[in-house]
């Protein structure tokens, strides 16, 4: 049984695959055209996929022999799960191991925007210390006792909420598909309607799983309802927000600022007007980019494909319905 791996995993994953005699197909370069990538997929029975390659109906029609896909990610919105399930193709992901790392990134963005950190760092790099003694220049805002609104209080959102609570004694409000009783008990988190979330939050942080009906949910109409001192944070998926509307909201001081680890489009265009604003911080999708998180992801991705090759159920299977069809 042949498994296509489009990019080398961290060593812990590669060793697991080797120890279990997984026969890998590996290209001799990282950057593949779509046709090259599709060609390799057509030679394999299963795939370990690193990146956001689309697994849609067209892909499944072109690669009818594929029986399993192990994703090097927790998100799977780039996979047509319904189409995969109909073909009984197992889809595995890497949950839990990146929750702390991604929530750290959201926490970092929140502080950077609140204190204009990346903007002021850029001033230092340019030797611009001219306003150092001006008591009204480059002022940020403190976070103590503020209200953080979390859209999607799952594992990552919970880790972010804990940091906000214990570091800055922030009030936690959230909107979720279901109540998070653990967060309510431990952190005093309060479940609120979406409309109240956006109106009451000083910090609005997105941590939900993305679906197509949420495309650009956070747009001009939402930003107009937010507090003028509020900060919008997105470490989930860039498709959640409209970037032009974000620029307008910050530029016209409808909201204080923006912190992004995901952009729309991604990569962000270097000409994006957002990058010129002092209360904006943008990172290049590094939420899970720690040694610990990436090692954990590699292990889970390898375990999923090893289980498939053995004829077992993937331990981190997304579409359990394949066993009931």
N, C-alpha and C positions, 0 to 999 in steps of 0.2 A: 504494500500500500504506500503510495507516494504522497508526500505533504509538501506543498509549495509555501516557502517562507520568503516573503518579499524583502525583508530587512533583518539583519542579524539581531537577535535578542541579547540582552545582558547575559553574562556568562552563566549565571545560575540556571537560566532557561535552556541555554544551549547544552549544558552538561546533562540536564534532565532528559532532553531529547536523545542525546548520544547514549546515555546509560540505558535507555529503553529501546535502543536500536530503531529509532524512527528514521525512515528513509526520506531525506530532505531534498527538495529541488530548490537551489538557491542561485539567483542571477549573479553575475560578476560585477554588477553595478547597482547602486541604490536607486537612482532616478530612472524609472521606466516610463515609456510612453504608454498610453492606454492600450494600444494594440499589443505592445510587448508584454504588458502585465496580463492581458487577456490570454495571450498565447501560453504563458507559463501556467495560468490557472487551468487551461484546457489539458495540460499534461498531468494534472494531479487529481487525487481522490478527495483530498481535504486541503484546507488552507489555514495557515497562521498569518493573519493580516495585521501589519503595522501601518497606521495611517487611516485616511478617510476615503479609501477607494469605495465606490458605490457598488453595492450588491443589490441590484434592482431586477425587475422582471427580464429585462434585456440580457443582463448577465446570466441569469439562471437558464435562459433559453440557449445562450451561447456555450454554456458549460453544464450540460445536463448530467455529467458524471460526478459532479461535486456532491459529497454527502455530509460534509461538516466544515464549518468555518469557526475558527477560534480567534477572537478579536483581542488585540493588545490594547484594550480600552474598556472602560466601564460603560461608556455610551454606545448605543447601537442604532442611532437614528439614520445612519447611512446604509442600513440594511432593511430591505423590505421583508419584515418578519412574517407577514401574512403569506407572501409568495414562497419564502423559504419553508415555512411550516407546511404549506400545501404540498410541497415536494418532499417532505420529511427530511429536510436538511437541518442538522443540529447546529445551533448558533450558541457559542459560549462567549462570555465576557470576563472581566477581571474586577469584580466588586470588592468593596471594603478596604483594599490595601492602599488606596490613594486618598481616602477621606481626610486624613490629617494634613497631608501635603497640600491638597487643593484648598482646604479651609485656611491653611496658613497663608496662601497666596491672596485669598479674599481679604484676610485680616491685614496683610501687608498693603494691599491696594487702598483699603479704607484709611489707614494712617497716612499713607503717602499723599492721598488727595486732600485729606483734612489739613495737613501741614505743608502742602505745595512742595513736597520733597523732591520729586523728579525735576520740577521747574527750577528750584533753587540749586539743585546739583548742577544743572546745565549752566546756570549763572556762574557757579564756581569754576567750572571747566573753561568758561570764556573769560575768567578773570574779572567778572563784574561784581565788585563789592561796593559799588557807589552808594547804595541806600542802607548800608549796614547800621548807621546811627539814626535813621529816620524811624521814629516810634510808630508810624502808621503804615510802614511799607511791608509788603509781603506777609501780611498777617494770615495765620491759619485759624482753625477752630479746634477746641478741645472736645473730646468724645465722652467725658465722664457724665454718667447719668442720662445720656441721650437715649432715644428709642431706635432700636434696630428692627426693621421689618424684613422678614425672610420669606421669600417666595420659593417654597419647596423645602420643607423642613424634614429632609431625609437624613442619611448618614453624614453627608458633607455639611449640610445646613446646620445639623445638630452640633458638629464640631466647631463650626464658626460661631454659633450662638454661645457655646460654652466659653470661648475665648472672650467674646464681647462682655459676657456677664461677669466673669472672674477678673478680667483685666481692667474694665472701665465701669463696672456696676451698671451696665446698660439694661434698659427695659426691653424685653423680647416680645414682639408680636409676630404672628406668622399666618400665612395662608397656604393650605395644603389640600390635597384630595381627601385626606382623612386626618383625624386628630392625632397628635403625637403626645400621648399621655406621659411618656417618660420625660419629655422636655417640659411639659407643664408642671410635673411634680418636682423635677430637679432644678429647673431654671425659672420657674414662675412664668413660662411662656404663655401667651394668650392667643387663642385662635380668633381671627377676625375675618370678616368678608374682604374680598380683594379691594373694593372701593375704599374701605377704611385703612387697609394696609398702605396704600399709596399716599393717602392724605396725612396719616399720622407718623410715618416713618421719617426719622432724621437720616438714617442710612437705609437704603433699599438694596438688598443683596439677593441675586438670583442664583438658586441652586437646584432648580427643578429639572427633571428629565424632559427633553424637548420633544414635542410632537408638531406635526405640520399645521394643526389648527392654532398653534401659538405663534405663528410667524409674525415677527415684528409686533408682538403684543405690547412692548414698551415703546411707545411712539409719542408724537406731539401731544395728542389728547391726554395721555397719561402724565407726561412731564408737566403739563400746565396745572395739574391737580396736586403736584407734589410741593413740599415746603421749599421756600427759596434758599434755605440753608442745607437742603438735603443733598446726599451723595448717592449716586447710582453705581452699583458694583455688579459686574457680570463675569463670573468664572465658569458658567455652565455651557452655553452655546451662543455664538454670535447672532444666530438667526432670531434670538429673542428680542433684539432691539433694532431700531432704525437709526443708523449712524448720523445721517443728515439732521434728523430731529434732535438727536443728542447734542450735536454741535449748536444748533439754534437755542436749545434750552439752556446750555451753559453760557453761550455768548450773550444771550439776552437776560442772563441772571435769573431765569425761572427756577433753576436749581444751582447748587454750589459747584458741583463737580462730578467727574466720572472716573471710575477705575475699571479697566477692562483687561482680562487675560484672554478673551475671545472677541473676535471682531466680525463685522459684517460689511464688506466681504472679508474673507480671510485667505491669504494675508491682507492686512490693511494696506491701502495705497499710501506710499510715502508722501503723497500730496494731500492727504486728508487734513482738513482744516482743524480737526480735533487736536492734532499734535501741536498746534501753536498756542493752545490755551493753558494758562498757568495752573488751573485746578483740574488737570487731566493727567492720568498716568496710564500708559498702555504697555502691557507685557506681551511677549510673543508666544502665548499659549504654553506656559511653563508650569501650569498648576500641579502636574504630577512629576515634575522634573527634579526629583531627589533620588539619590542612590537607593534609599530604602524603598520608596514607592515603586520605582522602575524594576527593582529586583523582585518585588512582590508581584507585580504585573507579569513579569516574565515567567515566574513560577506557575502562576495560575493559568496563563495561556498555554504553557507546556502541558500542565496537568490535564487541561481540557482535551487537547489533541491526543495525548497518550491514552486517555480513557476511550476515546473514539476508536483508535487503532485496535485496542484490546476488545472492542465490542461492548464496552460498558457505557453507561450514561455519563455524559460530561458532568463533573461536579458543580460547575457554574453555568448550567444550561439556562438560556434565556427563554426559549420556546418549548416549555414542557408539553405543550399540546401535541407535539409530534408523536407522543406515546399513547395518545387517546384517539388518533385518527384511524 
